[in-house]
Amino acid sequence: MIMEPLVSVVVPTKDRPACLAAALESVAAQTLCDPGSAHRVEVVVVNDGGASVEDVVADAGLDDVRLIESPTSHGHASARNTGIEAATGRYLAFLDDDDLHLPEHLESAVAALSGAGADLVHAHCLTSERRLEPGEEPLHAKAFFDMEFDPGLLLVGNYIPTSTIVCRNDLAARFDPSIPVLVDWELLLRLVHGHGWRASTTGRPTVVYHRVADQRSDTVDATRIVDGFDRYRHGYQALIERWPVLDDSPIAVLRKHMTDFSDVCHERLVRGDGLPHLLYERAFQVLSAAHAGRVELAEVPALLHGTLAS
């Protein structure tokens, strides 16, 4: 009798074979995948139109792994959905090909799902400015996204990277490929505030979220950078309009502060001044502190502007 997978890990990828190899190695090292474990973990790799990674997947050391290769690229959201549709596990876990799961990630997430009676849990994550090797201790990494789950804070912005999420396998857990950016935030808003999903956190940093500075930053077309930031600004505005809150509520005020700050950042980019690395992470810490009452709302604009000097 073939045992049903407890967790299906969905890994989209495109033309990053070395990163993918490290990501899959981090899954193979999960305590839930130990030879003596009573649970089965399935991995679904979706190659979104990139060069074949058949050899990378074959060498990953995973007992239960499938590769789905698309001849053309349809984007991250569609690639994840393809993996979700093929997944047979009771729970879904997500791992971007440039991130890593630390060994106890799946085990602690499944325990939190069972113990909290939740539909979705997220781990805390460590943000690394350089690429780690599997098994390397992330001693230098910073815990920017170490907030407890808060549905109100989620209405301000996203603090839950996709690679930290483990949820029940349900038709509702599909990404929206029709929107160009912020598909992870849209999914979380829809599940929590649209479908009433109960969410929680493991409270443990079990994911490494890589935010490595682009070494080609001096040669990247400035117009592309501005256009990319514009897509973020418009995407943010579209989602806060889709999920309205009471005018003059603290959440509405924080959204306005974030929108105004994005406009300032856009003006800097147009001037060619550039933005500091990890700006969003530092800015969101300000918003989180204000939402929790540790910072007065009136102080937020000045504190946000201060992150530009980081």
C-alpha positions in Angstrom: 0.0 0.0 0.0 1.5 3.4 -1.0 1.3 5.9 1.7 -0.2 9.3 0.9 2.3 12.1 1.1 2.0 14.2 4.2 3.5 17.3 2.5 4.1 18.2 -1.1 6.8 20.8 -1.6 6.3 22.9 -4.8 9.5 24.3 -6.3 9.3 26.5 -9.4 12.5 27.1 -11.3 14.0 28.7 -14.4 17.6 28.7 -15.5 19.2 28.6 -12.0 20.5 25.0 -11.8 23.0 25.7 -9.0 20.4 27.4 -6.9 17.9 24.6 -7.6 20.4 22.0 -6.5 20.9 23.7 -3.2 17.2 24.2 -2.6 16.5 20.5 -3.3 19.4 19.5 -1.1 17.8 21.5 1.7 14.5 19.5 1.3 16.4 16.2 1.3 17.9 17.3 4.6 14.5 17.8 6.3 14.0 15.8 9.5 10.6 14.9 8.1 12.5 13.1 5.3 14.7 11.0 7.7 14.8 7.3 6.8 13.1 6.5 10.1 10.3 9.0 9.6 6.7 7.7 9.4 5.8 10.4 6.9 6.3 10.7 3.2 7.4 14.0 1.6 6.8 14.6 -2.1 8.6 17.2 -4.1 7.2 18.7 -7.3 9.7 20.7 -9.4 8.2 22.9 -12.2 10.7 24.1 -14.8 9.1 27.2 -16.2 10.5 27.2 -19.7 14.2 27.1 -18.8 17.0 24.7 -19.8 16.4 21.2 -18.7 17.2 20.4 -15.1 16.6 16.7 -15.3 20.1 15.9 -14.1 19.8 18.3 -11.2 16.6 16.7 -10.0 18.0 13.2 -10.5 21.0 14.0 -8.4 19.0 15.6 -5.6 18.9 12.6 -3.3 15.1 12.7 -2.9 13.0 9.6 -2.6 9.9 11.1 -4.1 10.4 13.8 -6.6 8.7 14.7 -9.9 9.8 17.1 -12.6 7.3 18.9 -14.8 9.0 20.8 -17.7 7.1 23.4 -19.6 8.5 24.3 -23.1 7.6 28.0 -22.6 7.6 30.3 -19.6 4.3 31.3 -18.1 5.6 33.1 -15.0 6.0 32.2 -11.3 2.3 32.2 -10.4 1.4 29.7 -13.2 4.5 27.6 -12.4 3.4 27.3 -8.8 -0.1 26.5 -9.8 1.1 23.7 -12.1 3.0 22.2 -9.2 0.0 22.5 -6.9 -2.3 20.8 -9.3 0.1 17.9 -9.5 0.6 17.7 -5.7 -1.0 14.9 -3.8 0.0 15.7 -0.3 -2.3 16.6 2.6 -0.3 19.9 3.0 1.4 22.2 0.5 4.8 23.8 1.1 6.5 26.3 -1.1 10.1 26.8 -1.8 11.5 29.2 -4.4 14.6 27.8 -6.1 16.9 30.5 -4.7 15.8 30.0 -1.0 16.6 27.2 1.5 14.6 25.3 4.1 16.4 24.6 7.3 16.2 21.0 8.5 13.3 21.3 10.9 11.1 23.5 8.7 8.5 21.0 7.5 8.4 19.1 10.8 7.8 22.3 12.8 5.2 23.6 10.3 3.2 20.4 10.4 3.3 20.4 14.2 2.0 24.0 14.2 -0.7 23.2 11.7 -2.0 20.4 13.9 -1.5 22.1 17.3 -3.0 25.5 16.3 -5.9 24.1 14.3 -4.8 26.4 11.5 -5.2 26.2 7.7 -2.0 27.9 7.0 1.2 28.6 9.0 4.3 30.5 8.1 7.8 30.2 9.6 10.0 33.1 10.5 12.8 33.6 8.1 16.4 34.7 8.0 17.3 37.2 5.3 20.8 36.6 3.9 22.7 39.1 1.7 25.0 36.3 0.4 24.1 32.9 -0.9 24.4 30.1 1.7 25.3 26.5 1.0 23.0 23.8 2.4 24.2 22.9 5.9 25.9 26.2 6.5 24.8 28.0 9.6 23.2 31.3 8.7 24.8 33.1 11.6 25.1 36.4 9.7 21.5 36.5 8.4 19.0 38.9 9.9 15.4 38.2 11.0 13.6 41.0 9.3 10.4 39.0 9.0 10.0 37.6 12.5 6.5 38.9 13.2 3.7 36.8 14.7 0.8 36.3 12.3 -1.5 39.4 12.4 -4.4 39.7 9.9 -4.4 43.5 10.4 -0.7 43.8 9.6 -1.2 41.7 6.5 -3.6 44.4 5.2 -0.7 46.9 5.4 1.7 44.8 3.4 3.3 41.4 3.0 5.7 40.1 5.6 5.4 36.4 4.7 7.8 35.3 2.0 6.3 32.4 -0.1 9.0 30.0 0.9 7.9 30.2 4.6 4.3 29.0 3.9 2.9 25.6 4.6 -0.9 25.2 4.2 -3.6 22.6 3.6 -4.0 21.4 0.1 -7.1 23.1 -1.1 -8.5 24.5 -4.4 -8.4 28.0 -2.9 -4.7 27.9 -2.5 -3.9 28.9 -6.1 -1.9 32.0 -7.2 -3.5 34.5 -9.5 -1.5 34.6 -12.8 -3.5 37.6 -14.0 -1.7 40.1 -11.8 1.9 41.1 -12.7 3.3 41.5 -9.1 2.6 40.7 -5.5 1.0 37.4 -6.2 2.1 36.0 -2.9 0.5 38.9 -1.0 -2.7 38.6 -3.0 -3.0 34.9 -2.2 -2.6 35.5 1.5 -5.1 38.3 1.5 -7.6 36.1 -0.4 -7.2 33.1 1.9 -7.3 35.0 5.2 -9.6 37.8 4.5 -11.6 36.3 1.6 -12.0 32.6 2.6 -11.6 33.0 6.3 -8.6 30.8 6.7 -7.1 30.5 10.1 -3.4 31.3 10.0 -0.6 31.1 12.6 3.2 31.1 12.8 5.6 28.4 13.9 7.5 31.1 15.7 10.8 29.6 14.5 13.3 30.9 11.9 13.5 27.8 9.6 13.8 29.4 6.2 16.7 31.3 4.5 15.4 34.0 2.2 18.2 35.1 -0.1 18.3 38.8 -1.0 21.6 39.0 -2.7 22.4 42.4 -4.3 22.5 42.4 -8.1 26.2 42.4 -9.0 25.2 43.8 -12.4 23.6 46.9 -10.8 25.9 49.3 -12.6 25.0 47.9 -16.0 21.2 47.2 -15.6 19.1 49.6 -17.7 17.8 52.3 -15.4 14.5 52.4 -17.3 13.9 48.8 -16.4 14.5 49.5 -12.7 12.1 52.4 -12.7 9.5 50.4 -14.7 9.9 47.5 -12.2 9.3 49.8 -9.3 6.3 51.3 -11.0 4.8 47.9 -11.4 5.2 47.4 -7.6 3.6 50.8 -6.8 0.6 50.1 -9.1 0.3 46.6 -7.8 0.3 47.7 -4.2 -2.4 50.3 -5.0 -4.6 47.8 -6.8 -4.5 45.4 -3.9 -5.3 47.9 -1.2 -8.2 49.0 -3.3 -9.3 45.4 -3.6 -9.2 45.0 0.2 -10.5 48.3 1.6 -10.4 49.3 5.2 -12.2 52.1 7.2 -11.0 55.6 6.2 -8.7 57.1 8.9 -8.2 53.7 10.6 -4.6 53.0 11.7 -4.3 50.5 8.8 -5.5 53.1 6.3 -3.0 55.6 7.7 -0.1 53.1 7.4 -1.1 52.3 3.9 -1.0 56.0 3.0 2.4 56.4 4.6 3.6 53.4 2.6 2.1 54.8 -0.6 3.7 58.2 -0.1 7.0 56.6 0.7 6.9 54.6 -2.5 6.3 57.8 -4.4 9.4 59.3 -2.8 11.4 56.2 -3.7 10.2 56.4 -7.3 11.3 60.0 -7.6 14.8 59.0 -6.4 15.0 56.2 -9.0 13.9 58.6 -11.8 16.7 61.0 -10.7 19.1 58.1 -10.9 19.9 58.1 -7.1 19.2 54.4 -6.5 17.8 52.8 -3.4 19.5 51.0 -0.5 19.6 47.3 -0.5 17.0 45.6 1.8 15.0 48.9 1.8 11.6 47.1 1.9 12.6 44.9 4.8 13.7 47.9 6.9 10.7 50.0 5.9 8.3 47.2 6.9 9.9 46.9 10.3 8.8 50.6 10.8 5.2 49.8 9.7 5.1 46.7 11.9 6.3 48.7 15.0 3.6 51.3 14.3 0.9 48.7 13.9 1.9 47.2 17.2 1.9 50.6 19.0 5.6 50.7 19.6 5.9 53.8 17.3 3.4 56.7 17.0 1.7 56.9 13.6 2.9 60.5 13.3 6.5 59.3 13.5 6.2 56.9 10.7 7.0 59.2 7.7 10.3 60.4 9.3 11.3 56.8 10.2 10.6 55.6 6.7 12.7 58.4 5.2 15.4 57.3 7.6 15.6 53.9 6.0 16.8 55.6 2.8 20.0 56.4 4.6 20.7 52.8 5.6 
